[in-house]
Amino acid sequence: MDISEVVRRSGLPASTLRFYEQKGLIKSWRNAGNQRRFQRDVLRRIAVIKVAQRLGIPLAEIGDALAA
């Protein structure tokens, strides 16, 4: 999926997705045209991140939990 599809399906702005990627919470790769591409499982990770944030869990702890 490209970033616009993830934005549409997750309800998050592209800047938040780039921030999550920078923090290592989600991953993408670049295609030959240098566009970000995401696997479909990133939507599940984003859903987990959103719920955890609503519960007041800091992003650093969320990242540690997702890495485990």
C-alpha positions in Angstrom: 0.0 0.0 0.0 1.2 3.5 -0.6 1.1 6.2 2.1 -2.2 7.7 0.9 -3.9 4.3 1.3 -2.6 3.9 4.8 -3.7 7.5 5.6 -7.2 6.8 4.3 -7.6 3.4 6.1 -6.0 4.4 9.4 -7.4 7.9 9.8 -4.0 9.3 10.7 -2.2 12.1 8.8 0.9 11.2 6.7 3.1 13.3 9.1 2.1 10.9 12.0 2.9 7.9 9.9 6.3 9.3 9.0 6.8 10.1 12.7 5.9 6.5 13.7 8.3 5.2 11.0 11.1 7.5 12.3 10.5 6.1 15.8 10.6 2.5 14.5 7.0 1.7 15.4 6.1 0.9 11.8 8.2 0.0 8.7 8.1 0.8 5.0 10.2 0.4 2.0 10.8 2.5 -1.1 9.9 1.4 -4.6 11.8 2.2 -7.7 10.1 5.5 -7.9 11.3 6.3 -4.3 7.7 6.1 -2.9 7.0 4.7 0.5 5.2 1.3 0.5 3.7 -0.4 3.5 2.7 -4.0 4.1 -1.0 -4.5 5.1 0.0 -5.6 8.6 1.0 -2.0 9.3 -2.7 -1.2 9.8 -2.9 -3.7 12.7 0.2 -2.2 14.3 -1.3 1.3 13.9 -4.5 0.1 15.5 -2.5 -1.3 18.5 -0.6 2.0 18.8 -3.8 4.1 18.8 -5.4 2.0 21.5 -2.2 2.0 23.6 -2.0 5.8 23.3 -5.6 6.2 24.4 -4.7 4.2 27.5 -1.9 6.6 28.2 1.0 4.4 27.4 4.1 6.3 26.1 5.3 5.7 22.6 8.7 4.4 23.9 6.9 1.7 25.9 4.7 0.9 22.9 7.8 0.6 20.7 9.4 -1.8 23.2 6.3 -3.9 23.4 6.0 -4.1 19.6 9.6 -5.0 19.3 9.3 -8.0 21.6 
